[in-house]
């Protein structure tokens, strides 16, 4: 009797859930149809946490289904693989803006620069999906996962930290840390077994000096302070390593889980919080209630905001920790990944590397790096081969393969000259990877043939940026339409640290390549190039940003003048 009751209840639950799924799907299909845009139907909602967690396990089964069943929705439903598909889903749809409808909600995907600029500039109409980004608030509320007055408060506190004094510190510290990193490499005869790990330490050292006035050296990274179980650098790298676990899983579950991975994740979480707490306490004793507008580094300005009487700028201790975490994440992981990709591209393209060497010699001469000037040399570097390398690297390996928006109320957008209806709660995904590979604006971004190297190597063309500045003859390959190049996003919420990142990159590349050239392990042999091509295409993964799945092995060789 009990078994029969259980079976009946289970059957009713299945029927209820199926009917709810069907009604919700029909509702969202109706909204997609009313928009006037082309739309497709997906069984999974892009933002669904269970789908995000299970999609890699389900993918082998999904790939066995007829492609006619999956081609219209699967490529843009795989959270961690969006970059790999690039422009292909839009090419197949013959449209740069369309909707994917599902039971969980509608997702408007776009790589149309005109639509991107509308969504980016109308920041009151199209806001960040706080529910989706709230997972970032593991230490406290953040500027990334906030909107309205809260977001404006955090921005007003942080913005004064990105001043010329900070930028000069970034320049000087990047040169200093570059020198120390080269010394470590020279002790290993120039052989670097994991370039990204060195780039991560370099970026952390620069950021720690600029944001926290914390001076770091390469022989101190693994020293263990009293009261800690992880060194500072290890705590930071471990938090980022286990970030997905920390974002997705409840803290109490992690604390009691027998899994060794979960134990390491919670250890990293606790240790990094200790370090941030210590920095905040030490800073609290040294700063008064000086208004944030009078300068100070990022840590000082956020700590000051816990003391000010002005309620518009007053924040909690948790908000300080949350924002410190998000700025370390944004300024550390992304910078390291960009530097790694850029150096790998130089190794793959020795001719451009040689041109970069010549440009560096022309700009820097034979002067000692300690005499290099931020005000004099940085503008020349950013407008020369180093800047071209950075911009093309960010086009190919954008910081994030997509960024999300949503609308609280009914809105309209102009798409290809037609007004389209955007119903409330539509998830609007700006596909950065597809935008940067859209052949309408980047002609060499077409997908490779079998006889060509895979993307992005077949599309690597840093000279296009020199053409823009008139340093190379010939016809410009792209019209650089606003919205077609968006590595730091656009509009009111664009990245406030973009200049910080550019200065750090230019100083690091200049310091390294003024003295060295780089090559893959195995040089330019066919085998070495095939391995590099695989690693720089299918070997790219998406975690907190795009990064190589496996360590990149390279060798730095002293230049001969």
C-alpha positions as CSV (number, residue, x, y, z in Angstrom):
1,X,0.0,0.0,0.0
2,X,2.8,2.4,1.0
3,X,4.7,1.6,-2.2
4,X,1.6,2.4,-4.3
5,X,1.1,5.8,-2.6
6,X,4.8,6.7,-3.1
7,X,4.5,5.8,-6.8
8,X,1.3,7.8,-7.2
9,X,2.9,10.8,-5.5
10,X,6.0,10.5,-7.6
11,X,4.0,10.3,-10.8
12,X,2.0,13.3,-9.8
13,X,5.2,15.2,-9.1
14,X,6.6,14.2,-12.5
15,X,3.4,15.3,-14.3
16,X,3.3,18.6,-12.4
17,X,7.0,19.4,-13.2
18,X,6.4,18.4,-16.8
19,X,3.4,20.7,-17.1
20,X,5.3,23.5,-15.4
21,X,8.2,23.1,-17.8
22,X,5.9,23.1,-20.8
23,X,3.9,26.2,-19.7
24,X,7.1,28.1,-18.9
25,X,8.7,27.1,-22.2
26,X,5.6,28.2,-24.2
27,X,5.5,31.5,-22.3
28,X,9.1,32.2,-23.2
29,X,8.7,31.1,-26.8
30,X,5.8,33.5,-27.0
31,X,8.0,36.3,-25.7
32,X,10.8,35.4,-28.2
33,X,8.3,35.4,-31.1
34,X,6.9,38.8,-30.0
35,X,10.4,40.3,-30.0
36,X,10.6,40.1,-33.8
37,X,14.1,38.4,-33.6
38,X,15.0,35.0,-34.9
39,X,14.9,32.5,-32.1
40,X,15.8,28.9,-31.2
41,X,14.6,26.6,-28.5
42,X,16.8,25.0,-26.0
43,X,16.0,22.3,-23.3
44,X,18.5,24.0,-21.0
45,X,18.7,27.5,-19.6
46,X,22.2,29.0,-19.9
47,X,22.1,30.4,-16.3
48,X,20.9,27.3,-14.6
49,X,23.3,26.2,-12.0
50,X,22.5,22.4,-12.3
51,X,23.1,22.7,-16.0
52,X,26.4,24.5,-15.5
53,X,27.6,21.9,-13.1
54,X,26.4,18.9,-15.2
55,X,26.9,20.0,-18.8
56,X,30.5,18.6,-19.2
57,X,29.3,15.2,-17.9
58,X,26.2,15.3,-20.2
59,X,28.2,16.6,-23.3
60,X,29.4,13.2,-24.6
61,X,25.7,12.0,-24.7
62,X,24.5,15.3,-26.3
63,X,27.2,15.1,-29.0
64,X,25.9,11.7,-30.1
65,X,22.5,13.2,-30.9
66,X,21.8,14.2,-34.5
67,X,23.4,17.6,-35.1
68,X,20.1,18.8,-36.6
69,X,18.7,18.5,-33.0
70,X,21.5,20.4,-31.3
71,X,23.3,22.8,-33.6
72,X,20.9,25.7,-33.1
73,X,21.2,25.8,-29.3
74,X,24.1,23.7,-27.9
75,X,27.1,25.8,-28.9
76,X,25.7,28.8,-27.0
77,X,24.5,26.7,-24.0
78,X,28.0,25.4,-23.0
79,X,29.1,27.9,-20.3
80,X,32.8,26.9,-20.5
81,X,33.1,26.5,-24.2
82,X,31.7,29.7,-25.7
83,X,35.1,31.0,-26.8
84,X,35.9,27.9,-28.8
85,X,32.8,28.3,-31.0
86,X,33.5,32.0,-31.7
87,X,31.4,33.4,-34.5
88,X,30.2,30.0,-35.8
89,X,26.7,30.1,-34.1
90,X,26.0,33.5,-35.5
91,X,27.2,32.4,-39.0
92,X,24.9,29.4,-38.8
93,X,22.0,31.7,-37.8
94,X,22.9,34.2,-40.5
95,X,22.2,36.8,-37.8
96,X,24.4,38.7,-35.3
97,X,21.5,38.9,-32.7
98,X,19.0,36.2,-31.9
99,X,17.2,34.7,-28.9
100,X,17.6,31.2,-27.4
101,X,14.3,30.4,-25.6
102,X,14.1,27.8,-22.8
103,X,11.9,27.0,-19.8
104,X,14.2,28.8,-17.5
105,X,14.2,32.1,-19.4
106,X,15.2,33.7,-22.7
107,X,18.8,34.6,-23.6
108,X,19.5,37.3,-26.2
109,X,22.9,36.6,-27.8
110,X,24.6,39.3,-29.7
111,X,27.9,40.2,-31.4
112,X,26.5,43.2,-33.3
113,X,28.5,46.3,-32.4
114,X,25.4,48.6,-32.7
115,X,23.4,46.4,-30.3
116,X,26.4,46.2,-27.9
117,X,26.8,50.0,-27.8
118,X,23.0,50.4,-27.1
119,X,23.1,47.9,-24.2
120,X,26.3,49.4,-22.8
121,X,25.3,53.0,-23.0
122,X,21.8,52.6,-21.6
123,X,23.0,51.5,-18.1
124,X,19.7,52.3,-16.4
125,X,17.8,50.3,-18.9
126,X,20.2,47.3,-19.1
127,X,21.7,46.3,-15.8
128,X,23.9,43.6,-14.4
129,X,22.1,40.3,-13.5
130,X,22.8,40.5,-9.8
131,X,21.4,37.0,-9.2
132,X,23.9,35.5,-11.7
133,X,26.8,37.5,-10.4
134,X,26.0,37.2,-6.7
135,X,28.1,34.0,-6.6
136,X,31.2,36.3,-6.6
137,X,30.3,37.7,-3.2
138,X,32.0,35.0,-1.2
139,X,33.7,37.5,1.1
140,X,31.2,40.2,1.0
141,X,29.3,42.5,-1.4
142,X,31.3,43.6,-4.5
143,X,31.3,46.3,-7.1
144,X,30.9,43.6,-9.8
145,X,27.7,42.1,-8.3
146,X,26.0,45.4,-7.4
147,X,23.7,47.9,-9.0
148,X,22.2,51.3,-8.4
149,X,23.4,53.4,-5.5
150,X,25.4,50.5,-4.0
151,X,27.4,50.2,-7.2
152,X,27.9,54.0,-7.4
153,X,29.2,54.0,-3.8
154,X,31.8,51.4,-4.5
155,X,32.9,53.1,-7.7
156,X,33.2,56.5,-6.0
157,X,35.4,54.9,-3.4
158,X,37.6,53.0,-5.9
159,X,37.9,55.5,-8.7
160,X,40.4,57.9,-7.0
161,X,42.8,55.0,-6.5
162,X,43.3,54.8,-10.3
163,X,45.3,58.0,-10.6
164,X,48.6,59.0,-12.1
165,X,50.5,58.3,-8.9
166,X,49.2,54.7,-8.9
167,X,49.9,54.4,-12.6
168,X,53.5,55.5,-12.0
169,X,53.8,53.0,-9.2
170,X,52.5,50.3,-11.6
171,X,55.2,51.3,-14.2
172,X,58.1,51.3,-11.7
173,X,57.0,48.2,-9.9
174,X,56.5,46.3,-13.1
175,X,60.0,47.1,-14.2
176,X,61.4,46.1,-10.8
177,X,59.4,42.8,-10.7
178,X,60.4,42.1,-14.3
179,X,64.0,42.4,-13.3
180,X,63.6,40.0,-10.4
181,X,61.6,37.5,-12.6
182,X,64.4,37.6,-15.2
183,X,66.9,36.8,-12.5
184,X,65.0,33.7,-11.5
185,X,64.7,32.6,-15.1
186,X,68.5,33.2,-15.7
187,X,69.2,30.9,-12.8
188,X,67.4,28.1,-14.7
189,X,69.3,28.9,-18.0
190,X,66.2,30.7,-19.3
191,X,64.0,27.6,-19.2
192,X,60.5,28.3,-17.9
193,X,58.4,25.2,-17.2
194,X,55.1,27.0,-16.5
195,X,55.0,30.5,-17.8
196,X,51.5,31.3,-16.4
197,X,52.6,30.6,-12.8
198,X,55.4,33.1,-13.2
199,X,53.1,35.6,-14.8
200,X,50.6,35.1,-11.9
201,X,53.3,35.9,-9.3
202,X,54.5,38.9,-11.3
203,X,50.9,40.3,-11.5
204,X,50.2,39.6,-7.9
205,X,53.5,41.4,-6.8
206,X,52.7,44.5,-8.9
207,X,49.1,44.6,-7.8
208,X,50.0,44.2,-4.1
209,X,52.4,47.1,-4.3
210,X,50.0,49.4,-6.2
211,X,46.8,48.6,-4.2
212,X,48.1,47.7,-0.8
213,X,51.7,49.1,-0.6
214,X,52.8,45.5,0.1
215,X,56.3,45.0,-1.3
216,X,56.9,41.4,-2.4
217,X,60.1,39.7,-3.5
218,X,60.5,36.4,-5.3
219,X,62.4,34.7,-2.5
220,X,59.6,35.5,0.0
221,X,56.6,34.0,-1.8
222,X,56.6,30.8,0.1
223,X,57.5,32.0,3.6
224,X,54.9,31.1,6.2
225,X,53.9,33.9,8.6
226,X,52.9,33.1,12.1
227,X,49.2,32.1,12.5
228,X,48.9,31.0,8.9
229,X,48.9,27.6,7.2
230,X,49.5,29.0,3.7
231,X,51.8,31.7,2.4
232,X,50.1,34.8,1.0
233,X,50.9,34.0,-2.6
234,X,49.7,30.4,-2.2
235,X,46.5,31.5,-0.5
236,X,45.7,33.8,-3.4
237,X,46.5,31.3,-6.1
238,X,44.5,28.6,-4.2
239,X,41.4,30.7,-3.9
240,X,41.5,31.3,-7.6
241,X,42.2,27.6,-8.3
242,X,39.2,26.5,-6.3
243,X,37.0,29.5,-7.1
244,X,34.3,27.5,-8.9
245,X,33.9,25.3,-5.9
246,X,33.7,28.3,-3.6
247,X,31.2,30.0,-5.9
248,X,28.9,27.1,-6.4
249,X,28.9,25.2,-3.1
250,X,27.5,26.3,0.3
251,X,30.2,27.1,2.8
252,X,28.9,24.8,5.5
253,X,28.9,21.9,3.1
254,X,32.5,22.6,2.2
255,X,33.5,22.8,5.9
256,X,32.1,19.3,6.6
257,X,32.9,17.6,3.3
258,X,35.4,14.7,3.5
259,X,36.6,15.6,0.0
260,X,40.3,16.6,-0.1
261,X,39.5,19.1,-2.8
262,X,36.8,20.7,-0.6
263,X,39.2,20.8,2.3
264,X,41.8,22.6,0.2
265,X,39.2,25.0,-1.0
266,X,38.0,26.0,2.4
267,X,41.6,26.3,3.7
268,X,42.4,28.7,0.9
269,X,39.2,30.7,1.6
270,X,39.9,31.0,5.3
271,X,43.6,31.8,4.8
272,X,43.0,34.5,2.2
273,X,40.4,36.1,4.5
274,X,42.9,36.2,7.3
275,X,45.4,38.0,5.1
276,X,42.8,40.5,4.0
277,X,41.7,41.0,7.6
278,X,45.3,41.7,8.7
279,X,45.8,44.2,5.9
280,X,42.6,46.0,6.8
281,X,43.4,46.1,10.5
282,X,46.9,47.4,9.9
283,X,45.6,50.1,7.5
284,X,42.9,51.1,9.9
285,X,45.5,52.1,12.5
286,X,47.3,54.3,10.0
287,X,44.5,56.1,8.2
288,X,42.1,58.5,9.8
289,X,38.9,59.8,8.3
290,X,40.6,61.7,5.5
291,X,38.1,62.0,2.6
292,X,38.7,59.5,-0.1
293,X,39.0,62.2,-2.7
294,X,42.4,63.2,-1.3
295,X,44.0,60.2,-2.8
296,X,45.4,57.0,-1.3
297,X,45.7,53.5,-2.6
298,X,42.8,51.1,-3.1
299,X,43.1,49.5,0.3
300,X,43.3,52.8,2.1
301,X,40.3,54.3,0.3
302,X,38.1,51.3,1.1
303,X,39.2,51.2,4.7
304,X,38.5,55.0,5.1
305,X,35.0,54.4,3.8
306,X,34.2,52.3,6.9
307,X,34.9,55.5,9.1
308,X,33.3,58.3,7.1
309,X,30.1,59.9,8.5
310,X,28.7,60.4,5.0
311,X,26.2,57.6,4.7
312,X,26.6,57.7,0.9
313,X,30.2,56.5,1.2
314,X,30.1,54.5,4.4
315,X,30.5,50.7,3.9
316,X,30.8,47.6,6.1
317,X,33.9,45.6,6.8
318,X,32.6,42.7,4.6
319,X,32.2,45.1,1.7
320,X,35.9,46.1,2.1
321,X,36.9,42.4,1.9
322,X,34.5,41.6,-0.9
323,X,35.8,44.4,-3.0
324,X,39.5,43.7,-2.2
325,X,38.9,40.2,-3.4
326,X,37.2,41.2,-6.7
327,X,39.9,43.8,-7.5
328,X,42.7,41.2,-6.8
329,X,40.8,38.8,-9.1
330,X,40.3,41.3,-11.9
331,X,43.9,42.7,-11.6
332,X,45.8,39.5,-11.1
333,X,44.4,36.6,-12.9
334,X,43.5,38.4,-16.1
335,X,46.8,40.2,-16.4
336,X,48.7,37.0,-16.0
337,X,46.7,35.2,-18.6
338,X,47.1,38.0,-21.1
339,X,50.8,38.1,-20.6
340,X,51.1,34.4,-21.0
341,X,49.1,34.4,-24.3
342,X,51.1,37.4,-25.7
343,X,54.5,35.7,-25.0
344,X,53.3,32.5,-26.6
345,X,52.1,34.4,-29.7
346,X,55.6,36.0,-29.9
347,X,57.2,32.6,-29.8
348,X,54.9,31.4,-32.6
349,X,55.5,34.5,-34.8
350,X,59.3,35.1,-34.6
351,X,59.1,37.7,-37.4
352,X,56.8,39.9,-35.4
353,X,59.0,39.3,-32.4
354,X,62.0,40.6,-34.3
355,X,60.0,43.7,-35.4
356,X,59.0,44.2,-31.7
357,X,62.7,44.0,-30.7
358,X,63.6,46.6,-33.3
359,X,60.8,48.9,-32.1
360,X,61.9,48.5,-28.5
361,X,65.5,49.4,-29.4
362,X,64.3,52.5,-31.2
363,X,62.1,53.6,-28.3
364,X,64.3,52.6,-25.3
365,X,67.8,52.9,-26.7
366,X,70.6,51.4,-24.6
367,X,69.5,53.2,-21.4
368,X,69.3,51.3,-18.1
369,X,65.7,50.2,-17.3
370,X,65.8,52.2,-14.1
371,X,66.0,55.4,-16.3
372,X,62.9,54.4,-18.4
373,X,60.2,57.0,-17.9
374,X,56.4,56.4,-17.5
375,X,55.5,59.8,-19.0
376,X,58.0,59.5,-21.9
377,X,58.2,55.8,-22.8
378,X,54.8,54.4,-22.0
379,X,52.9,56.4,-24.7
380,X,55.4,55.3,-27.3
381,X,55.2,51.7,-26.2
382,X,51.4,51.6,-26.2
383,X,51.2,53.1,-29.7
384,X,54.0,50.8,-31.0
385,X,54.6,47.1,-31.4
386,X,54.1,46.4,-27.7
387,X,50.7,48.0,-27.7
388,X,49.8,46.2,-31.0
389,X,50.7,42.9,-29.3
390,X,48.5,43.7,-26.3
391,X,45.5,44.7,-28.3
392,X,45.6,41.8,-30.7
393,X,46.1,39.4,-27.8
394,X,43.1,40.8,-26.1
395,X,41.1,40.5,-29.3
396,X,42.0,36.8,-29.7
397,X,41.9,35.9,-26.0
398,X,39.5,38.4,-24.5
399,X,39.4,38.8,-20.8
400,X,35.9,37.2,-20.6
401,X,34.2,35.4,-23.5
402,X,30.9,37.0,-22.7
403,X,29.4,39.5,-20.3
404,X,25.8,39.6,-19.1
405,X,23.1,42.2,-18.8
406,X,19.4,42.1,-18.1
407,X,16.4,44.4,-18.1
408,X,14.0,44.9,-15.2
409,X,11.4,46.5,-17.4
410,X,10.2,46.2,-21.0
411,X,12.7,47.8,-23.4
412,X,13.3,48.1,-27.1
413,X,16.4,47.8,-29.1
414,X,17.3,48.8,-32.7
415,X,18.6,45.8,-34.5
416,X,19.5,46.2,-38.1
417,X,17.3,49.2,-38.3
418,X,14.2,47.4,-36.9
419,X,12.8,48.0,-33.4
420,X,12.6,44.8,-31.4
421,X,10.8,44.1,-28.1
422,X,12.9,43.0,-25.1
423,X,10.6,41.5,-22.4
424,X,11.6,42.0,-18.8
425,X,14.1,39.5,-17.3
426,X,15.7,38.7,-20.6
427,X,19.3,37.7,-20.1
428,X,21.3,39.6,-22.6
429,X,24.7,38.1,-23.4
430,X,27.3,40.1,-25.2
431,X,29.4,37.5,-26.9
432,X,32.9,39.0,-26.8
433,X,34.6,36.1,-28.5
434,X,32.2,36.2,-31.4
435,X,32.4,40.0,-31.6
436,X,36.2,39.8,-31.9
437,X,35.9,37.2,-34.6
438,X,33.1,38.8,-36.6
439,X,34.4,38.8,-40.2
440,X,32.3,42.0,-41.0
441,X,34.8,43.9,-38.8
442,X,37.8,41.6,-38.6
443,X,38.4,40.2,-42.1
444,X,41.2,37.9,-41.0
445,X,39.1,36.4,-38.3
446,X,37.5,33.9,-40.7
447,X,37.7,30.3,-39.5
448,X,40.8,28.5,-40.7
449,X,40.9,25.9,-43.5
450,X,42.5,22.5,-43.0
451,X,45.8,23.8,-44.5
452,X,45.9,26.8,-42.0
453,X,46.8,26.9,-38.3
454,X,43.8,26.9,-36.0
455,X,42.2,30.0,-34.6
456,X,43.6,32.2,-33.1
457,X,46.9,31.6,-34.7
458,X,45.5,31.9,-38.2
459,X,44.0,35.2,-37.2
460,X,46.9,36.7,-35.3
461,X,47.6,40.0,-37.1
462,X,49.1,42.6,-34.7
463,X,50.1,44.8,-37.6
464,X,46.5,45.8,-38.0
465,X,46.9,48.1,-34.9
466,X,50.0,49.7,-36.4
467,X,48.1,50.4,-39.6
468,X,45.6,52.3,-37.5
469,X,48.3,54.6,-36.3
470,X,49.9,54.9,-39.7
471,X,53.1,53.1,-38.8
472,X,52.7,50.4,-41.5
473,X,51.7,51.0,-45.1
474,X,48.8,49.3,-46.8
475,X,45.0,49.2,-46.4
476,X,43.6,49.0,-42.9
477,X,42.0,45.6,-42.4
478,X,39.3,46.8,-40.0
479,X,37.2,49.9,-39.6
480,X,37.4,49.5,-35.8
481,X,33.7,50.3,-35.5
482,X,32.6,51.2,-31.9
483,X,31.5,48.1,-30.1
484,X,33.5,45.8,-32.3
485,X,36.4,45.7,-29.9
486,X,35.4,45.3,-26.3
487,X,38.1,43.6,-24.1
488,X,37.3,45.9,-21.2
489,X,33.6,46.2,-21.9
490,X,32.0,49.6,-22.8
491,X,30.0,52.4,-21.3
492,X,29.6,53.4,-17.7
493,X,30.6,50.0,-16.3
494,X,33.7,49.5,-18.4
495,X,36.8,48.4,-16.5
496,X,38.3,51.2,-14.5
497,X,41.6,49.3,-14.4
498,X,42.2,49.2,-18.2
499,X,45.0,51.8,-18.1
500,X,46.6,50.0,-15.0
501,X,46.6,46.7,-17.0
502,X,48.0,48.4,-20.2
503,X,50.9,50.0,-18.2
504,X,51.7,46.8,-16.5
505,X,51.7,44.9,-19.8
506,X,53.9,47.4,-21.6
507,X,56.5,47.7,-18.9
508,X,56.7,43.9,-18.5
509,X,57.0,43.1,-22.2
510,X,59.5,46.0,-22.6
511,X,61.6,44.8,-19.7
512,X,61.7,41.2,-20.9
513,X,62.2,41.7,-24.6
514,X,64.7,44.5,-24.4
515,X,67.1,41.8,-23.5
516,X,65.6,38.4,-24.4
517,X,63.8,36.6,-27.2
518,X,61.4,33.7,-26.5
519,X,61.0,30.4,-28.2
520,X,59.0,27.2,-27.6
521,X,60.7,24.1,-26.2
522,X,61.8,22.6,-29.4
523,X,62.1,26.0,-31.2
524,X,60.2,26.3,-34.4
525,X,60.3,22.7,-35.4
526,X,57.1,21.3,-36.9
527,X,56.5,19.2,-33.8
528,X,56.9,22.2,-31.5
529,X,54.6,24.4,-33.6
530,X,52.0,21.6,-33.8
531,X,52.1,21.3,-30.0
532,X,51.8,25.1,-29.6
533,X,48.9,25.3,-32.1
534,X,47.0,22.7,-30.1
535,X,47.7,24.3,-26.8
536,X,46.8,27.8,-28.0
537,X,43.5,26.7,-29.5
538,X,41.8,23.6,-28.2
539,X,44.0,23.7,-25.1
540,X,42.4,26.9,-23.9
541,X,39.9,26.7,-21.0
542,X,37.6,29.1,-19.3
543,X,37.6,29.4,-15.5
544,X,37.7,32.9,-14.0
545,X,38.9,33.9,-17.5
546,X,40.5,32.3,-20.5
547,X,43.7,30.5,-19.7
548,X,45.8,27.5,-20.8
549,X,44.7,24.2,-19.4
550,X,48.3,22.9,-19.3
551,X,51.6,24.7,-18.4
552,X,53.3,26.5,-21.3
553,X,57.0,25.6,-21.5
554,X,59.2,28.2,-23.2
555,X,62.8,29.2,-23.2
556,X,64.2,32.8,-23.0
557,X,67.4,33.4,-24.8
558,X,69.7,36.4,-24.4
559,X,69.5,38.6,-27.5
560,X,72.6,39.3,-29.7
561,X,72.9,42.9,-30.8
